[in-house]
Every structure is written in structure tokens, then in C-alpha cells.
């Protein structure tokens, strides 16, 4: 009888209480805010993350960039090709490993990041603006704890973990 009750409670778990659903909705909300605030730049949040990671590193191979922003290599390669076509990123083959591509920001890419900074920051702040400042800090800290803990157990993007 206890098993039946447990099954029913799982089946009747309201969407609005499920972490996965809420995280997906929050991501959708953030992407919409980012697109609104950064529309003039025609850059996606994913591309912005790649540009930001490259700015921090100076140069990086595509595999390292994929790991930095928690993406699979195929998605990273596609995004970098689009950024390269707009002259925001330079990619070249590594001498020591002909399969690897080394990436760096161009002057145009650096200038874009500087122009975007305020708009991107506004989008990020608006994402959590319904929380008090103290709750924003707590919420971001809790997300960081989850991501850090899970990243230690998960080998890479798209791989299932315990």
C-alpha cells in the first residue's frame, strides 16, 4: 500500500515544483532577456559565452573551449564557424596536431565584447531581478555549488552521470 502511495505522489508531482522544469523555464526566460537586450549585436548567449571564454584565455583549442563553456565539440565548432564568418574569431590548424583548431578573438571580436558588455550584464541581472540582492547572491551561490559538485562527477557535456 505504501508503494502505491509513493507512485501516486511521483505522478502527481506538479510541474511548478520540479527543479528540471524550473531550470528549463529560467533558461528560456534568460535567453529571451538576452536576445532582447543584445538584439543589436546578433549574438546568441552561447556565442557570447565562447567569446568571453576566448577573451579570458587569449587563445584556446576548440576542445578546451567546449569544456570551458560545457558544450559538446560539434556545437562548439558550429558556433565558432559562425563567429569566424563574421570576423569575430580566427581559427587555424595547430602545427603539432592537424586535427585541432586554435582559436583567438580578432580585434573586431574584442570590440564587440566591449560594446556588448553592458547589454549582456543587464540581461543577466534582469534574469534574477525578481529576487532581493541577498537572495540573488544566495541563488547564484547555490547554482555554483550544484554545477561544481556535478561537474566533478560528470566527465563532460552530454554524458549521463549518477
C-alpha positions as a printed Julia matrix, in Angstrom:
162×3 Matrix{Float64}:
  0.0    0.0     0.0
  2.9    2.36    0.76
  4.33   1.68   -2.7
  1.07   2.69   -4.37
  1.01   5.96   -2.4
  4.63   6.68   -3.37
  3.86   6.06   -7.04
  0.88   8.37   -6.94
  2.87  11.17   -5.33
  5.51  10.9    -8.07
  2.87  11.0   -10.76
  1.14  13.98   -9.21
  4.32  16.0    -8.67
  3.3   19.41  -10.05
  5.47  20.81  -12.82
  5.93  24.08  -10.91
  7.74  22.15   -8.15
 10.14  20.18  -10.35
 13.72  21.53  -10.46
 14.27  20.42  -14.06
 11.16  22.19  -15.31
 12.0   25.36  -13.37
 15.61  25.37  -14.61
 14.44  24.94  -18.21
 11.9   27.76  -17.81
 14.5   30.02  -16.19
 16.87  29.3   -19.07
 14.14  30.21  -21.57
 13.48  33.42  -19.66
 17.18  34.29  -19.63
 17.61  33.6   -23.35
 14.61  35.83  -24.13
 16.04  38.62  -21.95
 19.48  38.22  -23.52
 18.03  38.32  -27.04
 16.05  41.45  -26.21
 18.95  43.3   -24.56
 21.56  42.16  -27.09
 19.46  42.09  -30.28
 21.57  44.76  -31.98
 24.64  42.51  -31.79
 23.03  39.4   -33.32
 24.91  37.12  -30.91
 23.41  34.19  -29.03
 24.12  33.57  -25.33
 26.17  30.53  -26.37
 28.28  32.59  -28.78
 28.71  35.24  -26.09
 29.98  32.57  -23.7
 32.52  31.37  -26.29
 33.72  34.92  -26.97
 34.01  35.59  -23.24
 35.96  32.36  -22.66
 38.31  33.24  -25.53
 38.81  36.76  -24.17
 39.8   35.27  -20.8
 42.18  32.69  -22.32
 43.71  34.64  -25.2
 43.92  31.53  -27.36
 42.43  28.08  -26.97
 41.77  24.98  -28.98
 38.15  24.11  -29.72
 38.12  21.15  -27.31
 39.27  23.36  -24.43
 36.67  26.0   -25.31
 33.95  23.33  -25.44
 34.93  22.19  -21.95
 35.1   25.79  -20.65
 31.52  26.53  -21.64
 30.18  22.99  -21.09
 29.28  22.28  -24.72
 29.87  19.32  -26.97
 32.55  19.78  -29.61
 30.13  19.69  -32.54
 28.04  22.57  -31.16
 31.2   24.49  -30.3
 32.64  24.01  -33.8
 29.41  25.24  -35.43
 29.23  28.31  -33.22
 32.91  29.12  -33.8
 32.47  28.79  -37.57
 29.6   31.31  -37.43
 31.71  33.68  -35.3
 34.63  33.26  -37.71
 32.4   34.08  -40.69
 31.59  37.4   -39.0
 35.29  38.07  -38.29
 34.93  37.85  -34.5
 37.19  34.79  -34.18
 40.22  33.47  -36.05
 40.72  29.71  -36.26
 43.83  27.97  -37.52
 45.13  24.42  -37.59
 47.62  23.52  -34.87
 51.05  22.51  -36.18
 51.51  19.69  -33.66
 48.0   18.24  -34.19
 46.49  18.82  -37.64
 43.05  17.78  -36.32
 42.95  20.56  -33.74
 41.94  24.17  -34.34
 43.39  27.0   -32.27
 41.1   29.99  -31.78
 41.6   33.63  -30.82
 39.49  36.76  -30.77
 40.01  39.26  -33.55
 40.1   43.0   -32.92
 36.52  43.05  -34.18
 35.59  40.32  -31.69
 37.2   42.22  -28.8
 35.38  45.4   -29.82
 32.08  43.51  -29.99
 32.56  42.13  -26.47
 33.22  45.63  -25.15
 30.14  47.01  -26.9
 28.0   44.11  -25.62
 29.19  44.12  -22.02
 26.56  46.49  -20.64
 23.66  44.88  -22.52
 24.7   41.34  -21.6
 25.15  42.32  -17.96
 21.67  43.87  -17.93
 20.2   40.62  -19.31
 21.94  38.6   -16.61
 20.82  40.95  -13.87
 17.24  41.01  -15.15
 17.19  37.21  -15.02
 17.41  37.34  -11.24
 15.91  40.81  -10.66
 12.75  39.45   -9.01
 14.9   38.35   -6.07
 16.27  40.59   -3.36
 20.01  41.34   -3.61
 20.67  38.88   -0.77
 18.58  36.18   -2.48
 20.36  36.83   -5.79
 23.71  36.19   -4.12
 22.36  33.08   -2.36
 20.71  31.76   -5.56
 23.86  32.21   -7.66
 25.93  30.6    -4.91
 23.58  27.6    -4.78
 23.7   27.21   -8.57
 27.5   27.36   -8.45
 27.57  24.66   -5.76
 25.37  22.34   -7.82
 27.32  22.92  -11.02
 30.68  22.47   -9.27
 29.58  19.28   -7.48
 28.03  17.75  -10.59
 30.93  18.78  -12.83
 33.3   16.78  -10.62
 31.16  13.67  -11.18
 30.29  14.25  -14.82
 33.07  13.69  -17.36
 31.75  16.16  -19.96
 28.74  17.73  -21.64
 26.01  15.39  -22.74
 27.26  12.46  -20.64
 24.93  10.9   -18.11
 26.02  10.8   -14.51
 24.85   9.18  -11.31
